[in-house]
Amino acid sequence: MKLSDEKITYPGRKQVYRQRDERGKFKRDIICRADEELEGEKLLVDVMRNGELCYDLPPIDRIKEKAMRNLSDLPEEYKRLIDPEEYPVLRSKRLEEFKKETEERILKTEIVEHE
């Protein structure tokens, strides 16, 4: 975990869930700890496990189809070129709590080491 004014990183393994609104359009993404189960579609998949490739890359035509579907599922307010809205990306409560606990442990360790 990095503790810096310029850049904040969150500790541990993470997952991202994409949630949709009642029309099926993208509503928000939520970054959480990897062991959390939230409502929505999991976006991250394992590509490497124990140093071995464990993911079969889909054919390019399926990648293109998914990209086109994703673009059509993104509401217009996030796609417009003039004055676009910022797509909401949130962090789960558990991830925020874990970050805070980790920061406190790091700061305590630094204080003890400097004494």
C-alpha positions in Angstrom: 0.0 0.0 0.0 1.3 3.4 -0.9 0.8 6.3 1.5 1.3 9.5 -0.5 -0.5 12.8 -1.0 -0.2 12.4 -4.8 -1.4 8.8 -5.1 -3.5 6.5 -2.9 -3.5 2.8 -3.4 -5.7 0.3 -1.8 -4.2 -2.9 -0.2 -5.1 -6.5 -1.0 -6.7 -8.3 -3.8 -9.7 -6.6 -5.3 -12.7 -7.3 -7.5 -14.9 -4.8 -9.5 -18.7 -5.2 -9.8 -20.7 -3.4 -12.5 -24.3 -2.6 -11.6 -27.1 -1.8 -13.9 -30.2 0.4 -13.6 -33.8 -0.7 -14.2 -33.3 -0.2 -18.0 -30.2 -2.5 -18.1 -27.8 0.4 -18.6 -24.6 0.8 -16.6 -25.3 2.5 -13.3 -21.9 2.3 -11.5 -18.9 0.2 -10.8 -17.9 -0.7 -7.3 -14.3 -1.7 -6.3 -14.3 -4.1 -3.4 -12.1 -6.8 -1.7 -11.8 -9.9 -3.8 -13.7 -12.0 -1.2 -16.7 -9.7 -1.2 -19.9 -10.7 -3.1 -21.9 -7.7 -4.3 -24.8 -7.3 -6.7 -23.9 -7.0 -10.3 -21.5 -8.5 -12.8 -17.9 -9.4 -11.8 -15.5 -7.7 -14.1 -12.1 -9.1 -13.1 -11.0 -12.6 -14.0 -7.9 -14.6 -13.2 -5.4 -14.6 -16.1 -2.5 -16.1 -14.3 -2.6 -18.5 -11.3 0.6 -19.9 -9.7 2.7 -18.5 -12.5 0.6 -20.3 -15.2 -1.7 -18.8 -17.7 -5.3 -19.9 -16.8 -7.4 -17.7 -19.2 -8.3 -18.5 -22.8 -8.5 -15.2 -24.7 -11.8 -15.1 -26.7 -11.7 -14.7 -30.5 -11.4 -11.1 -31.7 -14.9 -11.1 -33.0 -16.4 -11.9 -29.6 -14.2 -9.2 -28.0 -15.5 -6.7 -30.5 -19.1 -7.7 -29.9 -18.7 -7.3 -26.2 -17.1 -3.9 -26.6 -19.9 -2.8 -28.8 -22.5 -4.1 -26.3 -20.7 -2.3 -23.5 -20.7 0.9 -25.4 -24.4 0.7 -26.1 -25.1 -0.1 -22.4 -23.3 3.0 -21.3 -25.8 5.9 -20.8 -25.5 8.8 -23.2 -24.5 11.3 -20.4 -21.2 9.5 -20.1 -20.5 9.3 -23.8 -21.2 12.9 -25.0 -18.2 14.9 -26.1 -19.4 18.2 -24.7 -19.8 18.3 -20.9 -19.9 14.6 -20.2 -20.9 13.3 -16.8 -18.3 11.3 -14.8 -19.1 7.6 -14.6 -19.5 6.6 -10.9 -16.8 4.3 -9.6 -17.3 3.7 -5.8 -15.3 1.7 -3.2 -17.0 -0.7 -0.9 -17.3 0.0 2.8 -15.1 -3.1 3.6 -12.4 -2.0 1.2 -12.4 1.5 2.8 -12.2 0.0 6.3 -9.4 -2.3 5.3 -7.5 0.6 3.8 -7.9 2.6 7.0 -6.8 -0.4 9.2 -3.7 -0.9 7.0 -2.8 2.8 7.1 -3.0 2.7 10.9 -0.8 -0.4 11.1 1.8 1.1 8.8 1.8 4.4 10.7 2.1 2.7 14.1 5.0 0.6 12.7 6.8 3.8 11.4 6.3 5.5 14.8 7.8 2.5 16.7 10.7 2.3 14.3 11.6 5.9 14.7 11.5 5.8 18.5 
